[in-house]
Amino acid sequence: MTSNKKSKIFIIDTSAVLSGKQITDMQGDMVTTPGVSNELKPGGRDYQTYQFLIEKGLKVISPSKYSVDFVNKNAKETGDFGRLSSTDVEIMALALDLQKKHDKNIMILTDDYSIQNLANYLKIKFEPISQNSITKRFKWIYRCRGCGKKFKEHISICPICGAKTKKIVSKSEHIN
């Protein structure tokens, strides 16, 4: 008798390691990206946790350039581009790569709200570790603090009046 229940692949974000929560009991494979190891300082408690995860089978995989470019393009659409680190982009891109390659449930473990926002937009499953999950998906834009001009792209200084810009929500949508 075969089971049609898909096995899982958990993509471990830096915030999952930093949470200090037990994540080795998850039923499925664990993967991460090289950027996560680069964000952890050798010798500390968090680095030791990361090394323990490696010993328990955590695999480090680099995402494809195609998926990195796709994530960046979509992050610009949602306005998350300036909010995501290169490691965050790697995590999202790896999720896309794994969704294409495997008949498994792909789940990002993260407390990062920008990752959750873009993951929801891209229909990638995520699960928070220590915090509540997002309840709304946002589309961000920039508005000049001086003249009020709005920009879709990340611009820190207004080209019209020279004042700093501020990130604001242009649209929000409840998520399930």
C-alpha positions as a printed NumPy array, in Angstrom:
array([[  0.   ,   0.   ,   0.   ],
       [  1.487,   3.347,  -0.996],
       [  0.919,   6.637,   0.739],
       [  0.112,   9.688,  -1.347],
       [  1.188,  11.996,   1.447],
       [  4.103,  14.089,   0.211],
       [  7.265,  14.214,   2.279],
       [  8.553,  17.638,   3.287],
       [ 11.618,  19.733,   2.692],
       [ 12.195,  22.472,   5.258],
       [ 14.24 ,  25.458,   4.123],
       [ 15.992,  26.915,   7.158],
       [ 16.357,  30.704,   7.274],
       [ 18.822,  32.461,   9.58 ],
       [ 15.964,  33.537,  11.85 ],
       [ 15.093,  29.867,  12.425],
       [ 18.636,  29.198,  13.654],
       [ 18.694,  32.372,  15.773],
       [ 15.368,  31.467,  17.408],
       [ 17.027,  28.763,  19.486],
       [ 13.952,  26.564,  18.951],
       [ 14.282,  22.836,  18.412],
       [ 13.922,  22.256,  14.678],
       [ 15.655,  18.9  ,  14.293],
       [ 12.428,  17.063,  15.18 ],
       [ 10.763,  18.161,  11.946],
       [  9.645,  15.221,   9.816],
       [ 11.436,  15.858,   6.54 ],
       [ 14.669,  16.982,   4.955],
       [ 16.372,  20.228,   6.019],
       [ 18.176,  22.507,   3.569],
       [ 19.587,  26.022,   3.613],
       [ 21.762,  28.306,   1.51 ],
       [ 25.423,  29.392,   1.811],
       [ 24.246,  32.87 ,   2.85 ],
       [ 22.813,  31.54 ,   6.112],
       [ 26.182,  30.168,   7.236],
       [ 27.785,  33.499,   6.286],
       [ 25.382,  35.35 ,   8.598],
       [ 26.44 ,  33.322,  11.656],
       [ 29.624,  34.187,  13.529],
       [ 31.86 ,  31.164,  14.239],
       [ 32.121,  30.2  ,  17.884],
       [ 28.842,  31.572,  19.178],
       [ 25.784,  29.677,  20.399],
       [ 23.949,  30.258,  17.106],
       [ 26.895,  28.967,  15.092],
       [ 27.013,  25.873,  17.313],
       [ 23.297,  25.356,  16.686],
       [ 23.965,  25.64 ,  12.958],
       [ 26.807,  23.097,  13.168],
       [ 24.501,  20.744,  15.101],
       [ 21.913,  21.063,  12.302],
       [ 24.63 ,  20.211,   9.749],
       [ 25.459,  17.095,  11.784],
       [ 21.743,  16.184,  11.821],
       [ 21.582,  16.324,   8.017],
       [ 21.078,  19.981,   7.077],
       [ 22.249,  20.333,   3.474],
       [ 23.632,  23.603,   2.089],
       [ 22.468,  24.234,  -1.493],
       [ 22.991,  27.234,  -3.752],
       [ 19.955,  28.393,  -5.721],
       [ 19.988,  28.878,  -9.475],
       [ 20.737,  32.305, -10.929],
       [ 17.442,  32.124, -12.801],
       [ 15.481,  31.786,  -9.55 ],
       [ 17.514,  34.526,  -7.841],
       [ 16.69 ,  36.867, -10.736],
       [ 13.023,  35.821, -10.594],
       [ 12.827,  36.525,  -6.84 ],
       [ 14.483,  39.924,  -7.278],
       [ 12.052,  40.821, -10.071],
       [  9.052,  39.871,  -7.923],
       [ 10.499,  41.606,  -4.855],
       [ 10.539,  44.796,  -6.922],
       [  6.86 ,  44.185,  -7.763],
       [  5.866,  43.874,  -4.082],
       [  8.257,  46.584,  -2.905],
       [ 10.189,  44.096,  -0.738],
       [ 13.387,  44.484,  -2.796],
       [ 15.03 ,  46.975,  -0.429],
       [ 13.878,  44.981,   2.595],
       [ 15.371,  41.602,   1.62 ],
       [ 19.008,  40.674,   2.168],
       [ 20.898,  38.62 ,  -0.401],
       [ 20.475,  35.639,   1.948],
       [ 16.702,  36.206,   2.042],
       [ 16.674,  36.192,  -1.758],
       [ 18.722,  32.955,  -1.769],
       [ 16.209,  31.304,   0.581],
       [ 13.273,  32.248,  -1.649],
       [ 15.107,  31.223,  -4.829],
       [ 16.03 ,  27.846,  -3.33 ],
       [ 12.363,  27.265,  -2.479],
       [ 11.432,  27.909,  -6.116],
       [ 14.168,  25.588,  -7.373],
       [ 13.061,  22.801,  -5.037],
       [  9.396,  23.229,  -5.985],
       [ 10.362,  22.61 ,  -9.624],
       [ 12.537,  19.562,  -8.882],
       [ 10.655,  17.653,  -6.193],
       [  7.216,  16.215,  -5.609],
       [  7.45 ,  17.262,  -1.973],
       [  5.955,  19.932,   0.239],
       [  8.423,  22.805,   0.419],
       [  8.238,  24.918,   3.593],
       [ 10.395,  27.908,   4.535],
       [ 10.974,  28.187,   8.289],
       [ 11.336,  31.906,   9.011],
       [ 10.256,  34.726,  11.3  ],
       [ 11.246,  37.307,   8.674],
       [  8.104,  39.218,   7.647],
       [  9.549,  40.335,   4.301],
       [ 10.301,  36.726,   3.369],
       [  6.784,  35.749,   4.457],
       [  5.269,  38.601,   2.437],
       [  7.063,  37.632,  -0.771],
       [  6.597,  33.899,  -0.144],
       [  2.851,  34.436,   0.065],
       [  2.966,  36.442,  -3.176],
       [  4.905,  33.62 ,  -4.892],
       [  2.681,  30.908,  -3.353],
       [  5.516,  29.364,  -1.349],
       [  4.56 ,  27.864,   2.002],
       [  6.219,  29.229,   5.136],
       [  5.996,  28.671,   8.853],
       [  7.152,  31.021,  11.6  ],
       [  9.337,  29.737,  14.426],
       [  9.056,  32.162,  17.37 ],
       [  6.646,  34.846,  16.211],
       [  3.179,  35.038,  14.732],
       [  2.858,  34.72 ,  10.985],
       [  1.859,  37.668,   8.819],
       [ -1.904,  38.102,   8.395],
       [ -1.779,  40.586,   5.52 ],
       [  0.307,  40.787,   2.381],
       [  1.636,  44.261,   1.63 ],
       [  2.722,  46.068,  -1.491],
       [  5.286,  48.735,  -0.591],
       [  6.166,  51.988,  -2.328],
       [  8.342,  54.969,  -1.417],
       [  7.044,  58.462,  -0.696],
       [  9.131,  61.599,  -0.426],
       [  8.976,  63.147,   3.049],
       [  9.331,  66.59 ,   1.491],
       [  7.171,  66.918,  -1.627],
       [  5.057,  63.756,  -1.238],
       [  6.001,  62.285,  -4.649],
       [  5.499,  58.491,  -4.749],
       [  7.956,  56.024,  -6.312],
       [  7.505,  52.319,  -7.111],
       [ 11.265,  51.676,  -7.119],
       [ 13.538,  51.944,  -4.088],
       [ 14.793,  55.526,  -4.053],
       [ 16.321,  56.862,  -0.841],
       [ 16.61 ,  60.533,  -1.919],
       [ 13.884,  62.274,  -3.924],
       [ 15.217,  63.433,  -7.301],
       [ 12.703,  66.289,  -7.274],
       [ 13.302,  68.008,  -3.929],
       [ 16.256,  66.137,  -2.379],
       [ 14.414,  64.98 ,   0.754],
       [ 14.625,  61.406,   2.091],
       [ 11.933,  58.945,   1.111],
       [  9.924,  56.715,   3.408],
       [  8.561,  53.245,   2.667],
       [  4.764,  53.138,   2.899],
       [  2.081,  50.539,   2.249],
       [  0.279,  51.178,  -1.028],
       [ -1.934,  48.096,  -0.846],
       [ -2.717,  45.392,   1.704],
       [ -4.595,  42.143,   1.335],
       [ -5.654,  39.648,   4.017],
       [ -4.126,  36.19 ,   3.632],
       [ -5.238,  32.796,   4.868]])
